[in-house]
Amino acid sequence: MQRSLRGSRFKQLWPFYLLAAPGILYFLTFHYVPMSGLILSFKDYSPFKGIMDSPWVGLANFRQFFGTPNFYILLKNTLVISLLNIVIYFPFTILLAIMLNELRMQLFKRVSQTIVYLPHFLSWVVIYGITISFFGPSGVINHYLEQWFNTDAMFLTSNEWFRPLVIFQSIWKDAGWGTIIFLAALAGINPELYEAAKVDGANRFQNIWNITLPGIKSTIVVLLLLRLGSSLDSNFMQIFLMSNGLNLDVSNVFDLFVYHVGLEQFNYSYAITVGMFKSIVSLILVVGANYAARLLGEEGIF
């Protein structure tokens, strides 16, 4: 009886299963199947011997990783960039979404949305080229600094300017794209709440504080939890392009280290060990933040 019910339910919902199949296949192929390669972090992997015949080394790769001075530098650089993204970039997307939502002229609103969305479709190579045009040694900004103040600034090779430039690039490229979910949440707020507040004499800022922000609070919490899950995943292409030998003290993050160790030095087991550490820490952050959100009365993500 139970099998027949399942069969009839499958016949009713098979179009939805078919629609979800590409997404399920993608996650199985590129996210779950590769997890079997984590076994290499406990081996001294050699491409000539293969995965199964490579000798076991136990926790030697982890001891090497945690014992090297690079670990603390990598952890610090990665956490600082992630924290800056959470503290600066993430609130900026909320602020930008509210600003776009407050626009009353529909034509101007659509044009503004299109303009802030467009940089998302540019590659990081193009973004880096634009950055060089403005902040490079012969860029526009240094040209005016030399003309007006008889000085210049080494933006691209300075440790002090690396993180501000990375955050500025992220905001300029992806902040507009990040407003899409927030704008969808803002569209779901009951307009009658604003009308009632207008009758009570509330101004626009009071509406934002008392109606808009509480209306999208659950969305903010969910997106913040998801961002915490990828907090140790720096944007590799962005960091790779912006890093150089002169700013490596602040630009050397886990993703860049994995690239150098895994693809340049061919130490695949060590590189996988770093990736496994990142995944475990990200899992702990998501579970802990989700538990805290539930304690505060929010739904969380699970």
WOGIJO-V556831 format. One record per residue. RES is the residue in one small letter. OMEGA is omega in whole degrees, 0 to 359 (NA if undefined). Layout:
{{RES	OMEGA} {RES	OMEGA}}
This chain:
{{m	181} {q	178} {r	179} {s	177} {l	178} {r	179} {g	179} {s	179} {r	178} {f	179} {k	180} {q	188} {l	184} {w	176} {p	179} {f	176} {y	178} {l	179} {l	181} {a	186} {a	180} {p	179} {g	178} {i	179} {l	179} {y	182} {f	178} {l	186} {t	189} {f	182} {h	184} {y	179} {v	179} {p	179} {m	176} {s	179} {g	178} {l	179} {i	181} {l	179} {s	178} {f	181} {k	171} {d	192} {y	174} {s	180} {p	182} {f	180} {k	181} {g	184} {i	187} {m	185} {d	178} {s	186} {p	176} {w	175} {v	179} {g	182} {l	183} {a	180} {n	178} {f	178} {r	178} {q	182} {f	182} {f	182} {g	182} {t	177} {p	179} {n	183} {f	183} {y	177} {i	179} {l	181} {l	180} {k	182} {n	181} {t	181} {l	180} {v	179} {i	178} {s	179} {l	178} {l	177} {n	181} {i	186} {v	185} {i	186} {y	184} {f	176} {p	180} {f	178} {t	177} {i	179} {l	180} {l	178} {a	179} {i	179} {m	178} {l	180} {n	182} {e	178} {l	184} {r	178} {m	186} {q	180} {l	179} {f	179} {k	180} {r	179} {v	180} {s	178} {q	180} {t	182} {i	182} {v	176} {y	190} {l	182} {p	180} {h	185} {f	175} {l	178} {s	179} {w	176} {v	177} {v	179} {i	179} {y	177} {g	177} {i	179} {t	178} {i	181} {s	181} {f	190} {f	180} {g	181} {p	177} {s	181} {g	184} {v	184} {i	178} {n	177} {h	180} {y	176} {l	179} {e	181} {q	186} {w	187} {f	179} {n	179} {t	175} {d	182} {a	179} {m	185} {f	189} {l	180} {t	183} {s	176} {n	183} {e	185} {w	185} {f	184} {r	176} {p	179} {l	180} {v	179} {i	178} {f	178} {q	181} {s	180} {i	184} {w	184} {k	193} {d	182} {a	179} {g	178} {w	180} {g	180} {t	187} {i	182} {i	179} {f	178} {l	177} {a	178} {a	179} {l	179} {a	181} {g	178} {i	182} {n	180} {p	180} {e	178} {l	178} {y	179} {e	178} {a	179} {a	178} {k	177} {v	180} {d	177} {g	180} {a	176} {n	186} {r	180} {f	176} {q	175} {n	180} {i	185} {w	187} {n	183} {i	186} {t	182} {l	175} {p	181} {g	181} {i	183} {k	181} {s	177} {t	179} {i	182} {v	181} {v	181} {l	177} {l	177} {l	179} {l	178} {r	177} {l	179} {g	179} {s	185} {s	179} {l	178} {d	176} {s	178} {n	189} {f	184} {m	178} {q	181} {i	181} {f	181} {l	184} {m	183} {s	174} {n	184} {g	183} {l	180} {n	185} {l	179} {d	180} {v	184} {s	182} {n	180} {v	184} {f	183} {d	179} {l	178} {f	178} {v	179} {y	182} {h	183} {v	186} {g	188} {l	179} {e	180} {q	177} {f	177} {n	189} {y	182} {s	179} {y	179} {a	179} {i	177} {t	178} {v	178} {g	178} {m	177} {f	178} {k	182} {s	181} {i	179} {v	179} {s	178} {l	179} {i	180} {l	181} {v	181} {v	180} {g	179} {a	178} {n	178} {y	178} {a	179} {a	178} {r	177} {l	180} {l	175} {g	178} {e	183} {e	184} {g	181} {i	176} {f	NA}}
